[in-house]
Amino acid sequence: METNEAIKANFLEQGYHVVHGTLSPERTKEVREFLIEKFNEKYPNENLMEANIIFDHLCLYPNLIDTITNDKLVSALKAILGEDFLLMPPASCIRNSFWRLHTDLTTMEGHGYPIGTRPDFLGVAIGTYLQDCDEQGGGMFVVPGTHKYRDPLVKRRELEKGIGVPWFSKITRKLTKNRFPHYEDYSAFEKGGFDLPTKAGDTVIIDMRILHRGSIPTAKERIRTKLGIFNTAVARTDTDLLEYWLEYLVHSDRDHPFHYLRENRNIDELKQAANKCGFSAL
């Protein structure tokens, strides 16, 4: 068994940590069946290659709180983030996510909130997968070590939109019908990356600054629904980091999917469960 020190050191170096068997096989099956039912209610026409999202699942479905408060996961999070870390409100269940490469801060920095460049920031995304990562594409692809560097995709997204494109590149794109430079192609940033070998019920903890995406299906035919449960947490600081993050999530008018946080949310049950485990939930 890895020590907390080893977990933290490896996480800081690689940018990820896998917690095996976070959920038992029985609980994994139960949660998977529950979420398939809920997704089918909300999105009745499933497309196996199109993502659907249910936000704020821990408030909507308190029966899922154990997916974040179980001992194995909490122990690993404390090793990485320290005692009494903060579970942040961005949380979701996602069906069939196969988005292209990104970091979990790319959009936020593009909106003028470069929280990942702050020296007081240590934030993680927590993804529990309800199927194996195999030819059906059931898990996550990561590029180890990229959390140590400035996110290259912020500028890349601007170039895709035609912002800051050099004049000679504009001419080249016009002449080649946008084939070169092909700003929409992120494959160069995937060098050194791989699919994490996770099984159903495993949890992936990643530094929010690491380059990653959903594992791509390689099977000739997709036949299985992909489901993941995602949460966000951050290490406590004595700075204004939390206020800075909440300013973006709750108060800014930027185009992001978290404006639901302005609504009334009943998080009493989640807060109580978190407190029993020695961390705080917002």
Secondary structure as UniProt FT lines:
FT   HELIX           4..14
FT   STRAND          16..19
FT   TURN            20..21
FT   HELIX           25..42
FT   TURN            48..49
FT   STRAND          52..55
FT   HELIX           57..60
FT   HELIX           62..64
FT   HELIX           66..69
FT   HELIX           71..81
FT   TURN            83..84
FT   STRAND          86..95
FT   TURN            104..105
FT   HELIX           106..110
FT   TURN            111..112
FT   HELIX           115..117
FT   TURN            119..120
FT   STRAND          123..129
FT   TURN            135..136
FT   STRAND          140..142
FT   TURN            144..145
FT   HELIX           146..148
FT   HELIX           153..160
FT   TURN            161..164
FT   HELIX           167..175
FT   TURN            176..178
FT   TURN            183..184
FT   HELIX           187..190
FT   TURN            191..192
FT   STRAND          194..195
FT   TURN            200..201
FT   STRAND          203..207
FT   TURN            208..209
FT   STRAND          212..214
FT   STRAND          227..234
FT   HELIX           241..246
FT   HELIX           247..251
FT   TURN            257..258
FT   HELIX           259..262
FT   HELIX           268..277
FT   STRAND          280..281
//
